[in-house]
């Protein structure tokens, strides 16, 4: 499955599942994509990794599960991702891993969750751009938020795994 949005608007009134039957690739250069929920990497845990590249435009989703049940990686080089929750490996089988790399652009929403306390592994690497959410959380010791640059603006950050800051500006109301 391959979806390439290079302009216009892709509007789904339901959910978007990518990677159910094998390899999946999503690419957005400009325009907009909207869906009630995004399940990215939604195949068997042994499936090939689903990949996404966001270079521009706007991606809007209620909840986005990255590595829902199979491996997935997202590279955001620009544009805006507006989600109620961006969950990396939070809904995943134990063998699923997810990576989200933010070099530029913006993520807005209620929460960015990296890994779940009981299942799934997430790695979030931010070298630029802005994460503006109510909460950023690292859910287990196997998951990590690697903050190299850019800006984070949250009301709170919770860590049960590594949150490593080597650059950038991190503005938060509380750490727990």
N, C-alpha and C positions, 0 to 999 in steps of 0.2 A: 504494500500500500504506500503510495507516495502522494502527498498533497503539497502543492506549491502555490502560495498566495502572493501575487506580484502587483496587486491593485484591486480596487473594488472592495466588496464586502462579502464574506462567507458567513452567513447567519444560520446557525443550527438551533432549532427550537427544542432539541433534546440533547443527548450526550454524544461526545465524540470519543470513540475507542480506536486507538492506534496500536498495532502490533499484536492483534489477536491471532492471526494466522501465520506469523513469521515476521520477516523484516518490515519495518515501517520507517518512513522518513517524512518529516514535516518541515517545510521551509516557508518563512514569511519575510518578504522583502519590504512590502508596503501594504497599504490597505488595512482591512480589519477582519478579524475572525472572532466570532462570539458563539458560546455554547453554554449550556447549563452546567456541565461538568466535563472534564477532560481526563480520560484514563490513558496514559501514555506509557507504553510498555505493558501491555495487557495480555500477554501470551503465557505459555508454560515457562517456568523458571529457567529451562534450558534453551529457550528461544534466543535468536540473535538480538542484540541490543537495538532498541528503537532509538532513533536519533532525531534531533530537531535543531534548526538554526533559525534564530530570530534576529534579523538585521534591521527591521524597521516596522512601522505600522503599530497596530494595537491588537493584542490578544486578550480577550475578556472571557472569563469562565467563573462559574460559581466556586467549585472546588477543582483543583488540578492535582491528580495523583501521578507523580513521576516515578516510574518503576512500580506500577500498581501490582503486578504479579510476575513481571519479567524485567530484565535489565533495561535501563534507558539512560540517555544522556542528552542534555540541552545546553546549547551554546547561545547566549544572548549577547549580541554585539551592538544592539541599539533597540529602538522602539520602546513600547510600554506594555507590560504585562499587568493587567488588573484582575485580581482573583480574590475570592473570599478567603481561600486558604491555598497555599502552595505546599504540598506535602511530598517530600522526597523519601521514598522507601517506607513511608508511614503505613501504607495499606498493603505492604509487600509480603510475599513469602520470604522465609528466612534467607534463601539463597539469592534474592533479588538485590541488586545494587543500583544506585542512581547517582548521577553527577550532574550538577547544574553549575555552569560557569558563566558569570556575569562580568563582561569587560566594559560594557557601556549600556546605557538605557536605564529604565526604571522598572521596579517591581513595587506595586501598591497592593495592599490588602490587609486582612485581619491578622494572618499569621504566616510565617515561613517556618515549617517544621522539617528538621533534618533528622531522619531516622525515627523509629518508634521504640519505646522502652522494651517491647517484647519481640518485634520482628522487623526485618528490613534494615538496610544500611544506606545512609545518604552522605554525600560529600558535596558541600556548597563552597565554591571558590569564587571570591569577589575581588577583582583587581581594579574595578572602576564602576561607575554607575551609582544608582541610588536604590536602596531598599527602604521603603517607607511603610511600615506595618505596625500593628498594635503590639505584636510579639514575634520574636525570633527564638526558636528553641532547638536544642540539640538533644535528641531523645535517648541516646545510648553511647557507651564508650567506643563502639566501633564506627560511629558517625562523627563528622567533623564539619565545622564552619571555619574556613580559611579566609580571613579578612586581610587582604593585601593592600587594598586601596579603594577609593570611592567614598561613599557615605552610607551610614546606617542611621535611621531615625525611627526609634521604637519607644513604646511606653514601658516595655520590659523585655528582658532576655533571660532565658532559663537554660542551664547547661547540665546535662548528665553525661556529656562527652566533651571532647576538646573544642574550644572556641579560641582560635589563635589569631591575634591581631598583630600584623607587622607593618601596617600603614593605614592611611585613611582617617576619617573622622567618624567616631561611634558616639551618637547621642542617644541616651536611654534614660528612662525614669528610674529603673531599678534592675538589679541583677539578682537572680535567685536560682 
